[in-house]
Amino acid sequence: MTLPTFAALVALAQFGAAAADPARLAVPAADVARARELVRRLGSDSYADRERATRDLAEMGRRAAGPLRAALADPDPEIAARAAGLYPPAAAADLAARAAAFAADRAGRYDHDLPGWEAFWAAAGDDPAARSLFLAIVREPANAELLVAIGGPAGRGAAAAVAGGVVYGRPPVPPRPADLVAPLARRRSAMFAALQSPPPGVKPAGVSPTPDVALVLLAESLAPAAPPGGYAQFQSGSYFYNAEGRDVMVGKGPFGPVPARLAVRWLDTRADPPAQYAAILIAQNAGLGPAAGRYAVRYLRAKGGNLYNRVSAMQALVRYPDPGGVPALEGYFADETAVVPGVPAQRQAEIRLRDAALVAALVLTGQDPTAYGLSRPSAMAGGAAIQFPNATYVFQDDAPGTAADKREAAFARWRAWRAAVHGAVGGGAILPALPAKN
């Protein structure tokens, strides 16, 4: 069934469109009772009765939305099937009426039962810019299905909401990630298709509209593992690599800092190592620098993923320091994994993961790596080095075996420095104990 346009739905809900108080949208008890009776007749033995009840429910519009929503889970397949066709336009009409009340409530004086609003508010706030973005999300008819899924799937908490004549009551529990998988996949696919094949006469856009992206990011933050795999991550993350998307993330768009809040919430919920590493890159590229340091700490603590990505995370941490950075780096101080193999003929010692961690910790604590026996080879010297902003560092073999001696002396010096700092603050546990070496 084709849903009416948003403008048409607002026209159908004129009696509540000018009212900021959503209480005026409550469905009278008599209408709720009539809708329930009509729903019961959807399962009548008489075909004519079933058809008449279907027409009457359609004419009731949003006033029948509550009972129709409850009927989606009816054990009678005839009732459930007919309700499935009637509920979407009724729910969309109710959504339009509630959106009109929400828009009229510019001061935020009232509590609005809009699907998805509670989850959105928790992630993005309740200031005027946040309300403006949420209203833009609601006004896009294609977002209705995903909004309703975020607000609570049919059958969960519906009985309590319908009892009060309210269609969209706050769900008693957050939406299950599994309930978001299908509507999220459909919304994401539709957005991607619109970019690839815009309507005739419409100039292709580099990114999807910000409200649509914001909704998908919100849904994905509520279901971080749905769907699995990297393609969905790429689709969402690609927004941040477009110039328009980057501008929005730094507050240059019409919604101020609100999209960035949702982006940070989305990045905060990335669960698997590839997604967590991508969060570091996205945060840097999207102008969310301080968050990049936090994500680098998270990635390093997880100790998963690609070896070179871990070195890259250490580099990001140096660029964007985080209070948890040094403890996370110390977790690698006993890691002998080779990052770059040694080349004896060039007097180049093996570079280990612990070396990169030490350099990062020294830079973060304002110490000079060269005082710890690390060298800064010139570009002409060739060979690999630990790359950090504005400098490269490496333990060099001045003679066979000297790099290993320098390494051990460097870590001994760090332990002494840390012990002194630890004592200077009265024994406070500002740094954890080093892991034991094998």
NORLINGI-V52915 format. One record per backbone hydrogen bond with DSSP energy under -1.0 kcal/mol. CO is the residue of the C=O (numbers start at 1). NH is the residue of the N-H. If there is no record, write none. Layout:
co=CO nh=NH
co=CO nh=NH
//
This chain:
co=5 nh=9
co=6 nh=10
co=7 nh=11
co=8 nh=12
co=11 nh=14
co=13 nh=16
co=21 nh=24
co=22 nh=25
co=23 nh=26
co=28 nh=32
co=29 nh=33
co=30 nh=34
co=31 nh=35
co=32 nh=36
co=33 nh=37
co=34 nh=38
co=35 nh=39
co=36 nh=40
co=37 nh=41
co=39 nh=42
co=40 nh=43
co=41 nh=44
co=46 nh=50
co=47 nh=51
co=48 nh=52
co=49 nh=53
co=50 nh=54
co=51 nh=55
co=52 nh=56
co=53 nh=57
co=54 nh=58
co=55 nh=59
co=56 nh=60
co=60 nh=63
co=61 nh=64
co=62 nh=65
co=64 nh=68
co=65 nh=69
co=66 nh=70
co=67 nh=71
co=70 nh=73
co=71 nh=74
co=76 nh=80
co=77 nh=81
co=78 nh=82
co=79 nh=83
co=80 nh=84
co=82 nh=86
co=83 nh=87
co=86 nh=90
co=87 nh=91
co=88 nh=92
co=89 nh=93
co=90 nh=94
co=91 nh=95
co=92 nh=96
co=93 nh=97
co=94 nh=98
co=95 nh=99
co=96 nh=100
co=97 nh=101
co=98 nh=102
co=99 nh=103
co=100 nh=104
co=101 nh=105
co=104 nh=106
co=105 nh=108
co=112 nh=114
co=114 nh=117
co=116 nh=120
co=117 nh=121
co=118 nh=122
co=119 nh=123
co=120 nh=124
co=121 nh=125
co=127 nh=131
co=128 nh=132
co=129 nh=133
co=130 nh=134
co=131 nh=135
co=132 nh=136
co=133 nh=137
co=134 nh=138
co=135 nh=139
co=137 nh=140
co=140 nh=143
co=141 nh=144
co=143 nh=147
co=144 nh=148
co=145 nh=149
co=146 nh=150
co=147 nh=151
co=153 nh=156
co=157 nh=161
co=158 nh=162
co=159 nh=163
co=161 nh=166
co=162 nh=165
co=165 nh=27
co=176 nh=179
co=177 nh=180
co=180 nh=184
co=181 nh=185
co=182 nh=186
co=183 nh=187
co=184 nh=188
co=185 nh=189
co=186 nh=190
co=187 nh=191
co=188 nh=192
co=189 nh=193
co=190 nh=194
co=191 nh=195
co=192 nh=196
co=193 nh=197
co=199 nh=202
co=209 nh=213
co=210 nh=214
co=211 nh=215
co=212 nh=216
co=213 nh=217
co=214 nh=218
co=215 nh=219
co=216 nh=220
co=217 nh=221
co=218 nh=222
co=219 nh=223
co=223 nh=226
co=230 nh=234
co=231 nh=235
co=232 nh=236
co=233 nh=237
co=234 nh=238
co=236 nh=239
co=237 nh=240
co=238 nh=241
co=239 nh=242
co=242 nh=246
co=243 nh=247
co=244 nh=248
co=245 nh=249
co=246 nh=250
co=247 nh=252
co=248 nh=251
co=253 nh=256
co=255 nh=258
co=257 nh=261
co=258 nh=262
co=259 nh=263
co=260 nh=264
co=261 nh=265
co=262 nh=266
co=263 nh=267
co=264 nh=268
co=267 nh=270
co=272 nh=276
co=273 nh=277
co=274 nh=278
co=275 nh=279
co=276 nh=280
co=277 nh=281
co=278 nh=282
co=279 nh=283
co=280 nh=284
co=281 nh=285
co=282 nh=286
co=283 nh=288
co=288 nh=291
co=288 nh=292
co=289 nh=292
co=289 nh=293
co=290 nh=294
co=291 nh=295
co=292 nh=296
co=293 nh=297
co=294 nh=298
co=295 nh=299
co=296 nh=300
co=297 nh=301
co=298 nh=302
co=299 nh=303
co=306 nh=310
co=307 nh=311
co=308 nh=312
co=309 nh=313
co=310 nh=314
co=311 nh=315
co=312 nh=316
co=313 nh=317
co=314 nh=318
co=315 nh=319
co=316 nh=320
co=322 nh=325
co=324 nh=328
co=325 nh=329
co=326 nh=330
co=329 nh=332
co=330 nh=333
co=332 nh=335
co=335 nh=354
co=337 nh=353
co=340 nh=351
co=343 nh=346
co=343 nh=348
co=344 nh=347
co=347 nh=397
co=348 nh=343
co=351 nh=339
co=351 nh=340
co=352 nh=356
co=353 nh=357
co=354 nh=358
co=355 nh=359
co=356 nh=360
co=357 nh=361
co=358 nh=362
co=359 nh=363
co=360 nh=364
co=361 nh=365
co=362 nh=367
co=363 nh=366
co=368 nh=371
co=369 nh=372
co=369 nh=374
co=370 nh=373
co=375 nh=394
co=378 nh=381
co=386 nh=393
co=388 nh=391
co=391 nh=388
co=393 nh=386
co=394 nh=375
co=396 nh=398
co=399 nh=402
co=401 nh=405
co=402 nh=406
co=403 nh=407
co=404 nh=408
co=405 nh=409
co=406 nh=410
co=407 nh=411
co=408 nh=412
co=409 nh=413
co=410 nh=414
co=411 nh=415
co=412 nh=416
co=413 nh=417
co=414 nh=418
co=415 nh=419
co=416 nh=420
co=417 nh=421
co=418 nh=422
co=419 nh=423
co=420 nh=424
co=421 nh=425
co=422 nh=427
co=423 nh=426
co=428 nh=430
//
